Amino acid sequence: MRTYLLYIAGIVALIACLVFSIQAHLIWPSIALGIALLWLCVSMYGRIDRLRYAYHETEKENEKLHVRLVDAERQLQYLRQLTENVDTAIFVCTPDGRIDWMNHAGNQLASIKNNVQQIPSSILQAIADHAEMVDGCALSTVLLRIDGQRRLVVALKDVSMLMQRQEMDAWQQLIRVLTHEIMNSLTPIISISETLSSSPEGERQESAEAFAVINRRCHSLLDFVESYRQLTRIKAPERSTITFDQLFEHLKGLYPGLKTQGEGTLFADRAQMEQVLINLVKNAYESGATEVELTVHPLSSNHKDGSRVGSVIRVKDNGCGMSPDVVDHAFIPFFTTKPSGTGIGLALCRQIILKHGGTITIDSQEGCGTTFIIKL
């Protein structure tokens, strides 16, 4: 800018001198001043032209840079939306577990003490042990160097529901094979025993009675196998909007002493949900409970607007409770602690809840009662 001011000042001075020379009729000085003025104007024009060219090139580069910035901002927004809405918890933290950044799912897991965000100690221990699973979540870590500092990127994916589905599919496949083979063996035995048990009076009475016993036991075993086939015949839920008052009314009709609390609606298969709740309440009373309470609460939402997306159903009793070993095996088909139990009730409940896209868990201690927690 100073250079151009000097150019302008020089041109003004030359013009003033040129005018004075012309008025004084000084020919050669006027010619010299005119040539100097022309050279100065051409030189200044050249500089202005180069400046204009540089300005246009800068404008082009600015346009390219703007396009790149827009693309980068679009990618940043995409990544931000992706990380904030996935159900995988992502942390960027120091090696000692202090969190620099985390997504919304990670915020549900992190513990905040004295305004310091810290990864739970169980996760840090799993990382130190090079474990691939922690608290039902798949764990993966990457060590990076950001701005010259070491940072740990931790990803946690809840795979408990997937594992439950795979486990239930494996049990269903086993039950299909077992029931198929047992049914194939029982059918001809029943047919033959029925024929022989109705033999003419000339036959030995002992043989007829023996075949009658065989027939009765075969029918009993057939009924037993048929009960297990229910696990492989659960149809897809026929969902509709039902109120909890409707469910409560039906359950209270079966169990007048049942305490209920909560209101709202649920988009589910009414018959299947009634089957689940009846089974849980029935188990509670059979465990020796004198009080059973059924409550419903809104399920906390992951959406930023806080909109409700589901419900939490709790069936709580004051029965004898369960040992940790029983809790671990409670949903496995065939497992039962009852002398006359079949071991399919809770497995059937979990299968129905999984088909609704929910989860069912147990919170229980021996002597302190049991709570079944259903999240839909």
DOPARO-169004 format. One record per residue (C-alpha): x, y, z; residue number from 1. Coordinates in nm, 4 decimals. Layout:
% DOPARO-169004
+----------+----------+----------+-----+
!        u !        v !        w !  nr !
+----------+----------+----------+-----+
!        X !        Y !        Z ! NUM !
...
+----------+----------+----------+-----+
***
This chain:
% DOPARO-169004
+----------+----------+----------+-----+
!        u !        v !        w !  nr !
+----------+----------+----------+-----+
!   0.0000 !   0.0000 !   0.0000 !   1 !
!   0.2894 !   0.2386 !   0.0797 !   2 !
!   0.4411 !   0.1690 !  -0.2663 !   3 !
!   0.1217 !   0.2732 !  -0.4426 !   4 !
!   0.0952 !   0.5884 !  -0.2326 !   5 !
!   0.4508 !   0.6799 !  -0.3419 !   6 !
!   0.3522 !   0.6125 !  -0.7058 !   7 !
!   0.0523 !   0.8431 !  -0.6738 !   8 !
!   0.2569 !   1.1121 !  -0.5007 !   9 !
!   0.5234 !   1.0891 !  -0.7744 !  10 !
!   0.2621 !   1.1167 !  -1.0502 !  11 !
!   0.1023 !   1.4206 !  -0.8854 !  12 !
!   0.4458 !   1.5860 !  -0.8460 !  13 !
!   0.5393 !   1.5171 !  -1.2096 !  14 !
!   0.2078 !   1.6527 !  -1.3330 !  15 !
!   0.2588 !   1.9688 !  -1.1286 !  16 !
!   0.6145 !   2.0134 !  -1.2662 !  17 !
!   0.4959 !   1.9386 !  -1.6196 !  18 !
!   0.2239 !   2.2042 !  -1.5990 !  19 !
!   0.4748 !   2.4559 !  -1.4668 !  20 !
!   0.7239 !   2.3753 !  -1.7470 !  21 !
!   0.4588 !   2.4098 !  -2.0149 !  22 !
!   0.3461 !   2.7463 !  -1.8758 !  23 !
!   0.7083 !   2.8598 !  -1.8635 !  24 !
!   0.7604 !   2.7392 !  -2.2228 !  25 !
!   1.0419 !   2.5051 !  -2.1181 !  26 !
!   1.0331 !   2.2512 !  -2.3992 !  27 !
!   1.3020 !   2.0015 !  -2.3064 !  28 !
!   1.2158 !   1.9848 !  -1.9373 !  29 !
!   0.8518 !   1.9383 !  -2.0363 !  30 !
!   0.9452 !   1.6497 !  -2.2650 !  31 !
!   1.1582 !   1.4899 !  -1.9944 !  32 !
!   0.8850 !   1.5286 !  -1.7356 !  33 !
!   0.6281 !   1.3850 !  -1.9792 !  34 !
!   0.8448 !   1.0789 !  -2.0448 !  35 !
!   0.9016 !   1.0305 !  -1.6715 !  36 !
!   0.5289 !   1.0658 !  -1.6080 !  37 !
!   0.4497 !   0.8128 !  -1.8822 !  38 !
!   0.7040 !   0.5650 !  -1.7435 !  39 !
!   0.5693 !   0.6071 !  -1.3929 !  40 !
!   0.2089 !   0.5484 !  -1.5112 !  41 !
!   0.3090 !   0.2383 !  -1.7111 !  42 !
!   0.5038 !   0.1024 !  -1.4156 !  43 !
!   0.2117 !   0.1618 !  -1.1831 !  44 !
!  -0.0319 !   0.0017 !  -1.4312 !  45 !
!   0.1947 !  -0.3054 !  -1.4476 !  46 !
!   0.1941 !  -0.3356 !  -1.0721 !  47 !
!  -0.1844 !  -0.2932 !  -1.0594 !  48 !
!  -0.2270 !  -0.5586 !  -1.3297 !  49 !
!  -0.0093 !  -0.8033 !  -1.1382 !  50 !
!  -0.2022 !  -0.7217 !  -0.8228 !  51 !
!  -0.5329 !  -0.7807 !  -1.0030 !  52 !
!  -0.4062 !  -1.1144 !  -1.1346 !  53 !
!  -0.2899 !  -1.2145 !  -0.7855 !  54 !
!  -0.6299 !  -1.1095 !  -0.6483 !  55 !
!  -0.8177 !  -1.3278 !  -0.9011 !  56 !
!  -0.5906 !  -1.6221 !  -0.8247 !  57 !
!  -0.6512 !  -1.5695 !  -0.4550 !  58 !
!  -1.0265 !  -1.5640 !  -0.5202 !  59 !
!  -1.0010 !  -1.8969 !  -0.7040 !  60 !
!  -0.8007 !  -2.0489 !  -0.4213 !  61 !
!  -1.0519 !  -1.9132 !  -0.1714 !  62 !
!  -1.3363 !  -2.0747 !  -0.3663 !  63 !
!  -1.1532 !  -2.4072 !  -0.3710 !  64 !
!  -1.0777 !  -2.3732 !  -0.0010 !  65 !
!  -1.4434 !  -2.2917 !   0.0678 !  66 !
!  -1.5543 !  -2.6032 !  -0.1197 !  67 !
!  -1.3071 !  -2.8113 !   0.0793 !  68 !
!  -1.4282 !  -2.6554 !   0.4035 !  69 !
!  -1.7899 !  -2.7299 !   0.3133 !  70 !
!  -1.6996 !  -3.0923 !   0.2336 !  71 !
!  -1.5003 !  -3.1205 !   0.5541 !  72 !
!  -1.7886 !  -2.9728 !   0.7540 !  73 !
!  -2.0319 !  -3.2133 !   0.5868 !  74 !
!  -1.8085 !  -3.5084 !   0.6702 !  75 !
!  -1.7652 !  -3.3782 !   1.0251 !  76 !
!  -2.1418 !  -3.3502 !   1.0699 !  77 !
!  -2.1868 !  -3.6988 !   0.9267 !  78 !
!  -1.9286 !  -3.8453 !   1.1635 !  79 !
!  -2.0761 !  -3.6516 !   1.4539 !  80 !
!  -2.4257 !  -3.7821 !   1.3812 !  81 !
!  -2.2865 !  -4.1313 !   1.3341 !  82 !
!  -2.0939 !  -4.1380 !   1.6599 !  83 !
!  -2.3763 !  -3.9777 !   1.8586 !  84 !
!  -2.6499 !  -4.2122 !   1.7377 !  85 !
!  -2.4781 !  -4.5521 !   1.7254 !  86 !
!  -2.5263 !  -4.7798 !   2.0252 !  87 !
!  -2.1508 !  -4.8382 !   2.0469 !  88 !
!  -1.9861 !  -4.6474 !   2.3310 !  89 !
!  -1.6735 !  -4.4635 !   2.2082 !  90 !
!  -1.4167 !  -4.2970 !   2.4364 !  91 !
!  -1.1015 !  -4.0976 !   2.3662 !  92 !
!  -0.9026 !  -4.0935 !   2.6877 !  93 !
!  -0.5591 !  -4.0775 !   2.8422 !  94 !
!  -0.3855 !  -4.4087 !   2.9273 !  95 !
!  -0.4944 !  -4.3697 !   3.2912 !  96 !
!  -0.8622 !  -4.3483 !   3.1891 !  97 !
!  -0.9332 !  -3.9744 !   3.2022 !  98 !
!  -1.1843 !  -3.9021 !   2.9266 !  99 !
!  -1.1136 !  -3.6275 !   2.6709 ! 100 !
!  -1.4192 !  -3.7026 !   2.4556 ! 101 !
!  -1.7019 !  -3.9551 !   2.4393 ! 102 !
!  -2.0226 !  -4.0035 !   2.2433 ! 103 !
!  -2.3744 !  -4.0222 !   2.3889 ! 104 !
!  -2.3621 !  -4.3997 !   2.4372 ! 105 !
!  -2.0329 !  -4.3631 !   2.6232 ! 106 !
!  -2.1885 !  -4.1039 !   2.8518 ! 107 !
!  -2.4329 !  -4.3706 !   2.9717 ! 108 !
!  -2.1419 !  -4.5863 !   3.0918 ! 109 !
!  -1.8898 !  -4.3346 !   3.2237 ! 110 !
!  -1.8822 !  -4.2415 !   3.5895 ! 111 !
!  -1.8500 !  -3.8721 !   3.6734 ! 112 !
!  -1.6908 !  -3.7850 !   4.0083 ! 113 !
!  -1.6015 !  -3.4321 !   4.1137 ! 114 !
!  -1.6659 !  -3.3154 !   3.7556 ! 115 !
!  -1.3937 !  -3.5541 !   3.6331 ! 116 !
!  -1.5042 !  -3.7941 !   3.3633 ! 117 !
!  -1.3377 !  -4.1286 !   3.4135 ! 118 !
!  -1.3720 !  -4.4645 !   3.2410 ! 119 !
!  -1.5111 !  -4.7270 !   3.4832 ! 120 !
!  -1.2376 !  -4.9236 !   3.6570 ! 121 !
!  -1.3785 !  -5.2542 !   3.5296 ! 122 !
!  -1.3155 !  -5.1412 !   3.1700 ! 123 !
!  -0.9616 !  -5.0231 !   3.2514 ! 124 !
!  -0.8872 !  -5.3597 !   3.4120 ! 125 !
!  -1.0246 !  -5.5425 !   3.1065 ! 126 !
!  -0.8006 !  -5.3293 !   2.8820 ! 127 !
!  -0.4982 !  -5.4101 !   3.0990 ! 128 !
!  -0.5851 !  -5.7815 !   3.0793 ! 129 !
!  -0.6278 !  -5.7609 !   2.6989 ! 130 !
!  -0.9815 !  -5.8949 !   2.7413 ! 131 !
!  -1.2227 !  -5.9004 !   2.4480 ! 132 !
!  -1.5379 !  -5.8896 !   2.6628 ! 133 !
!  -1.6397 !  -5.6890 !   2.9695 ! 134 !
!  -1.9824 !  -5.6750 !   3.1354 ! 135 !
!  -2.1527 !  -5.8298 !   2.8326 ! 136 !
!  -1.9873 !  -5.5859 !   2.5899 ! 137 !
!  -1.7348 !  -5.6514 !   2.3136 ! 138 !
!  -1.4219 !  -5.4432 !   2.3840 ! 139 !
!  -1.1768 !  -5.3018 !   2.1306 ! 140 !
!  -0.9021 !  -5.0442 !   2.1837 ! 141 !
!  -0.6610 !  -4.8461 !   1.9638 ! 142 !
!  -0.3604 !  -4.6495 !   2.0920 ! 143 !
!  -0.2984 !  -4.3263 !   1.8995 ! 144 !
!  -0.0744 !  -4.0234 !   1.9274 ! 145 !
!  -0.2726 !  -3.6983 !   1.8989 ! 146 !
!  -0.0917 !  -3.3632 !   1.9106 ! 147 !
!   0.2156 !  -3.5453 !   2.0382 ! 148 !
!   0.0255 !  -3.7060 !   2.3268 ! 149 !
!  -0.0774 !  -4.0698 !   2.3713 ! 150 !
!  -0.4514 !  -4.1256 !   2.3559 ! 151 !
!  -0.6545 !  -4.4439 !   2.3879 ! 152 !
!  -0.9641 !  -4.4941 !   2.1717 ! 153 !
!  -1.2003 !  -4.7411 !   2.3400 ! 154 !
!  -1.5109 !  -4.8909 !   2.1758 ! 155 !
!  -1.7706 !  -5.0934 !   2.3671 ! 156 !
!  -2.0542 !  -5.2765 !   2.1924 ! 157 !
!  -2.3333 !  -5.4414 !   2.3915 ! 158 !
!  -2.3615 !  -5.7923 !   2.2476 ! 159 !
!  -2.5571 !  -5.9496 !   2.5336 ! 160 !
!  -2.8824 !  -5.9531 !   2.3373 ! 161 !
!  -2.7096 !  -6.1026 !   2.0330 ! 162 !
!  -2.5547 !  -6.3721 !   2.2512 ! 163 !
!  -2.8921 !  -6.4439 !   2.4092 ! 164 !
!  -3.0500 !  -6.4822 !   2.0656 ! 165 !
!  -2.7727 !  -6.7148 !   1.9505 ! 166 !
!  -2.8020 !  -6.9165 !   2.2696 ! 167 !
!  -3.1791 !  -6.9451 !   2.2303 ! 168 !
!  -3.1427 !  -7.0424 !   1.8632 ! 169 !
!  -2.9000 !  -7.3179 !   1.9643 ! 170 !
!  -3.1419 !  -7.4475 !   2.2282 ! 171 !
!  -3.4289 !  -7.4382 !   1.9813 ! 172 !
!  -3.2278 !  -7.6383 !   1.7301 ! 173 !
!  -3.1428 !  -7.8942 !   1.9998 ! 174 !
!  -3.5064 !  -7.9187 !   2.1086 ! 175 !
!  -3.6206 !  -7.9697 !   1.7486 ! 176 !
!  -3.3784 !  -8.2590 !   1.7063 ! 177 !
!  -3.4651 !  -8.4192 !   2.0404 ! 178 !
!  -3.8416 !  -8.3881 !   2.0008 ! 179 !
!  -3.8251 !  -8.5171 !   1.6443 ! 180 !
!  -3.6324 !  -8.8275 !   1.7430 ! 181 !
!  -3.8414 !  -8.8933 !   2.0558 ! 182 !
!  -4.1687 !  -8.8474 !   1.8671 ! 183 !
!  -4.0555 !  -9.0865 !   1.5960 ! 184 !
!  -3.9836 !  -9.3487 !   1.8619 ! 185 !
!  -4.2956 !  -9.2921 !   2.0698 ! 186 !
!  -4.5517 !  -9.3000 !   1.7891 ! 187 !
!  -4.5069 !  -9.6705 !   1.6918 ! 188 !
!  -4.4726 !  -9.7725 !   2.0595 ! 189 !
!  -4.8057 !  -9.6076 !   2.1423 ! 190 !
!  -4.9738 !  -9.7657 !   1.8434 ! 191 !
!  -4.8479 ! -10.1167 !   1.9226 ! 192 !
!  -4.9207 ! -10.0864 !   2.2967 ! 193 !
!  -5.2769 !  -9.9763 !   2.2260 ! 194 !
!  -5.3273 ! -10.2713 !   1.9945 ! 195 !
!  -5.1827 ! -10.5257 !   2.2386 ! 196 !
!  -5.3571 ! -10.3816 !   2.5456 ! 197 !
!  -5.6918 ! -10.4440 !   2.3760 ! 198 !
!  -5.6130 ! -10.8091 !   2.2902 ! 199 !
!  -5.8797 ! -11.0864 !   2.3274 ! 200 !
!  -5.9727 ! -11.2179 !   2.6711 ! 201 !
!  -5.7777 ! -11.5359 !   2.6058 ! 202 !
!  -5.4497 ! -11.3522 !   2.6378 ! 203 !
!  -5.2719 ! -11.3231 !   2.9696 ! 204 !
!  -5.4069 ! -11.0522 !   3.1933 ! 205 !
!  -5.0579 ! -10.9534 !   3.3071 ! 206 !
!  -4.9514 ! -10.8745 !   2.9496 ! 207 !
!  -5.2555 ! -10.6564 !   2.8943 ! 208 !
!  -5.1861 ! -10.4591 !   3.2126 ! 209 !
!  -4.8184 ! -10.4191 !   3.1221 ! 210 !
!  -4.9035 ! -10.2835 !   2.7813 ! 211 !
!  -5.1553 ! -10.0473 !   2.9388 ! 212 !
!  -4.8801 !  -9.9097 !   3.1630 ! 213 !
!  -4.6519 !  -9.8687 !   2.8616 ! 214 !
!  -4.9286 !  -9.6839 !   2.6811 ! 215 !
!  -4.9926 !  -9.4472 !   2.9740 ! 216 !
!  -4.6224 !  -9.3714 !   3.0198 ! 217 !
!  -4.5803 !  -9.3092 !   2.6463 ! 218 !
!  -4.8692 !  -9.0625 !   2.6494 ! 219 !
!  -4.7174 !  -8.8927 !   2.9541 ! 220 !
!  -4.3804 !  -8.8670 !   2.7807 ! 221 !
!  -4.5548 !  -8.7391 !   2.4697 ! 222 !
!  -4.7176 !  -8.4586 !   2.6698 ! 223 !
!  -4.3797 !  -8.3804 !   2.8262 ! 224 !
!  -4.2113 !  -8.3515 !   2.4850 ! 225 !
!  -4.4995 !  -8.1446 !   2.3520 ! 226 !
!  -4.4418 !  -7.8866 !   2.6259 ! 227 !
!  -4.0830 !  -7.8348 !   2.5053 ! 228 !
!  -4.1949 !  -7.7957 !   2.1469 ! 229 !
!  -4.3580 !  -7.4678 !   2.2503 ! 230 !
!  -4.0148 !  -7.3053 !   2.2490 ! 231 !
!  -3.9783 !  -7.3716 !   1.8764 ! 232 !
!  -4.3321 !  -7.2662 !   1.7837 ! 233 !
!  -4.3460 !  -6.9099 !   1.9119 ! 234 !
!  -4.4905 !  -6.7026 !   1.6310 ! 235 !
!  -4.3874 !  -6.3490 !   1.5466 ! 236 !
!  -4.5610 !  -6.0916 !   1.7704 ! 237 !
!  -4.8869 !  -5.9475 !   1.6361 ! 238 !
!  -4.8348 !  -5.6016 !   1.7776 ! 239 !
!  -5.1073 !  -5.3597 !   1.8736 ! 240 !
!  -5.1388 !  -5.0662 !   2.1120 ! 241 !
!  -5.2464 !  -5.1937 !   2.4528 ! 242 !
!  -5.2752 !  -5.0139 !   2.7839 ! 243 !
!  -5.1134 !  -5.1353 !   3.1018 ! 244 !
!  -5.4507 !  -5.0995 !   3.2719 ! 245 !
!  -5.5781 !  -5.3777 !   3.0470 ! 246 !
!  -5.2858 !  -5.6033 !   3.1412 ! 247 !
!  -5.3249 !  -5.5173 !   3.5095 ! 248 !
!  -5.6976 !  -5.5908 !   3.5032 ! 249 !
!  -5.6465 !  -5.9379 !   3.3573 ! 250 !
!  -5.3630 !  -6.0231 !   3.5981 ! 251 !
!  -5.5573 !  -5.9006 !   3.9012 ! 252 !
!  -5.8410 !  -6.1246 !   3.7966 ! 253 !
!  -5.6047 !  -6.4221 !   3.8233 ! 254 !
!  -5.4079 !  -6.2971 !   4.1252 ! 255 !
!  -5.6248 !  -6.0648 !   4.3400 ! 256 !
!  -5.3380 !  -5.9902 !   4.5812 ! 257 !
!  -5.1122 !  -5.8546 !   4.3059 ! 258 !
!  -5.0047 !  -5.4893 !   4.3523 ! 259 !
!  -4.9775 !  -5.2799 !   4.0356 ! 260 !
!  -4.8428 !  -4.9323 !   3.9663 ! 261 !
!  -4.7925 !  -4.7288 !   3.6495 ! 262 !
!  -4.9851 !  -4.6302 !   3.3419 ! 263 !
!  -4.9378 !  -4.5772 !   2.9718 ! 264 !
!  -4.9454 !  -4.7827 !   2.6556 ! 265 !
!  -4.7335 !  -5.0535 !   2.4986 ! 266 !
!  -4.7014 !  -5.1589 !   2.1356 ! 267 !
!  -4.6782 !  -5.5372 !   2.1673 ! 268 !
!  -4.8576 !  -5.8695 !   2.1281 ! 269 !
!  -5.1091 !  -5.8663 !   2.4122 ! 270 !
!  -5.1492 !  -6.2436 !   2.4409 ! 271 !
!  -4.7733 !  -6.3014 !   2.4507 ! 272 !
!  -4.7107 !  -6.0228 !   2.7043 ! 273 !
!  -4.9893 !  -6.1611 !   2.9257 ! 274 !
!  -4.8258 !  -6.5027 !   2.8998 ! 275 !
!  -4.4908 !  -6.3580 !   3.0150 ! 276 !
!  -4.6352 !  -6.1617 !   3.3077 ! 277 !
!  -4.8575 !  -6.4489 !   3.4222 ! 278 !
!  -4.5579 !  -6.6812 !   3.4197 ! 279 !
!  -4.3447 !  -6.4388 !   3.6237 ! 280 !
!  -4.6173 !  -6.3682 !   3.8791 ! 281 !
!  -4.6955 !  -6.7396 !   3.9081 ! 282 !
!  -4.3256 !  -6.8187 !   3.9667 ! 283 !
!  -4.3112 !  -6.5485 !   4.2338 ! 284 !
!  -4.5965 !  -6.6984 !   4.4338 ! 285 !
!  -4.4588 !  -7.0506 !   4.3867 ! 286 !
!  -4.1256 !  -6.9324 !   4.5322 ! 287 !
!  -4.3027 !  -6.8587 !   4.8615 ! 288 !
!  -4.3670 !  -6.4874 !   4.8085 ! 289 !
!  -4.6529 !  -6.3294 !   4.9999 ! 290 !
!  -4.6310 !  -5.9959 !   4.8184 ! 291 !
!  -4.5810 !  -5.9445 !   4.4455 ! 292 !
!  -4.5651 !  -5.5987 !   4.2877 ! 293 !
!  -4.5873 !  -5.5170 !   3.9157 ! 294 !
!  -4.4674 !  -5.1671 !   3.8211 ! 295 !
!  -4.4160 !  -4.9825 !   3.4931 ! 296 !
!  -4.1818 !  -4.6871 !   3.4315 ! 297 !
!  -4.0787 !  -4.4975 !   3.1153 ! 298 !
!  -3.7617 !  -4.6235 !   2.9550 ! 299 !
!  -3.4914 !  -4.3540 !   2.9501 ! 300 !
!  -3.4401 !  -4.2382 !   2.5928 ! 301 !
!  -3.1155 !  -4.1985 !   2.3966 ! 302 !
!  -3.2748 !  -3.9265 !   2.1858 ! 303 !
!  -3.1624 !  -3.5709 !   2.2526 ! 304 !
!  -3.5225 !  -3.4484 !   2.2649 ! 305 !
!  -3.5899 !  -3.6903 !   2.5496 ! 306 !
!  -3.8834 !  -3.8563 !   2.3730 ! 307 !
!  -4.0085 !  -4.1772 !   2.5310 ! 308 !
!  -3.9263 !  -4.4875 !   2.3285 ! 309 !
!  -4.0307 !  -4.7713 !   2.5586 ! 310 !
!  -4.1051 !  -4.8969 !   2.9077 ! 311 !
!  -3.9449 !  -5.0823 !   3.1952 ! 312 !
!  -4.1627 !  -5.3486 !   3.3577 ! 313 !
!  -4.0610 !  -5.4845 !   3.6988 ! 314 !
!  -4.2072 !  -5.7879 !   3.8728 ! 315 !
!  -4.0837 !  -5.7777 !   4.2325 ! 316 !
!  -4.1537 !  -6.0302 !   4.5090 ! 317 !
!  -4.0489 !  -6.0938 !   4.8672 ! 318 !
!  -3.9853 !  -6.4640 !   4.8142 ! 319 !
!  -3.6819 !  -6.6729 !   4.8987 ! 320 !
!  -3.4662 !  -6.5223 !   4.6224 ! 321 !
!  -3.2096 !  -6.6972 !   4.4033 ! 322 !
!  -2.8457 !  -6.7866 !   4.4423 ! 323 !
!  -2.6004 !  -6.6436 !   4.1839 ! 324 !
!  -2.5703 !  -6.9864 !   4.0220 ! 325 !
!  -2.9485 !  -7.0161 !   3.9792 ! 326 !
!  -2.9655 !  -6.6628 !   3.8341 ! 327 !
!  -2.6986 !  -6.7537 !   3.5756 ! 328 !
!  -2.8943 !  -7.0624 !   3.4635 ! 329 !
!  -3.2531 !  -6.9390 !   3.5106 ! 330 !
!  -3.3263 !  -6.8781 !   3.1404 ! 331 !
!  -3.1669 !  -7.1998 !   3.0120 ! 332 !
!  -3.4237 !  -7.4509 !   2.8825 ! 333 !
!  -3.4652 !  -7.7682 !   3.0965 ! 334 !
!  -3.3136 !  -7.5952 !   3.4022 ! 335 !
!  -3.5455 !  -7.5883 !   3.7037 ! 336 !
!  -3.5266 !  -7.5920 !   4.0827 ! 337 !
!  -3.8853 !  -7.7157 !   4.1220 ! 338 !
!  -3.9471 !  -8.0885 !   4.1739 ! 339 !
!  -4.2299 !  -8.0861 !   3.9200 ! 340 !
!  -4.0997 !  -7.8067 !   3.6971 ! 341 !
!  -4.0350 !  -7.8461 !   3.3244 ! 342 !
!  -3.7701 !  -7.5743 !   3.2946 ! 343 !
!  -3.9298 !  -7.3968 !   2.9988 ! 344 !
!  -4.1255 !  -7.1150 !   3.1673 ! 345 !
!  -3.8504 !  -6.8552 !   3.1931 ! 346 !
!  -3.6910 !  -6.9686 !   2.8673 ! 347 !
!  -4.0272 !  -6.9119 !   2.6995 ! 348 !
!  -4.0526 !  -6.5669 !   2.8599 ! 349 !
!  -3.7105 !  -6.4636 !   2.7325 ! 350 !
!  -3.7882 !  -6.5939 !   2.3854 ! 351 !
!  -4.1053 !  -6.3812 !   2.3695 ! 352 !
!  -3.9267 !  -6.0700 !   2.4976 ! 353 !
!  -3.6421 !  -6.1177 !   2.2469 ! 354 !
!  -3.8970 !  -6.1419 !   1.9652 ! 355 !
!  -4.0314 !  -5.8063 !   2.0829 ! 356 !
!  -3.6797 !  -5.6591 !   2.0605 ! 357 !
!  -3.6449 !  -5.6232 !   2.4373 ! 358 !
!  -3.4434 !  -5.7696 !   2.7224 ! 359 !
!  -3.5287 !  -5.9492 !   3.0460 ! 360 !
!  -3.2881 !  -5.9688 !   3.3405 ! 361 !
!  -3.2950 !  -6.0855 !   3.7028 ! 362 !
!  -3.1969 !  -5.8974 !   4.0169 ! 363 !
!  -3.2057 !  -6.1396 !   4.3075 ! 364 !
!  -3.0367 !  -6.2359 !   4.6331 ! 365 !
!  -3.1043 !  -6.5321 !   4.8550 ! 366 !
!  -3.3470 !  -6.4384 !   5.1280 ! 367 !
!  -3.4136 !  -6.0923 !   4.9801 ! 368 !
!  -3.6644 !  -6.1632 !   4.7069 ! 369 !
!  -3.6388 !  -6.1419 !   4.3275 ! 370 !
!  -3.7062 !  -5.8725 !   4.0679 ! 371 !
!  -3.7518 !  -5.9493 !   3.6975 ! 372 !
!  -3.6766 !  -5.6457 !   3.4815 ! 373 !
!  -3.8210 !  -5.6247 !   3.1294 ! 374 !
!  -3.7089 !  -5.3432 !   2.8982 ! 375 !
!  -3.9121 !  -5.2853 !   2.5831 ! 376 !
+----------+----------+----------+-----+
***
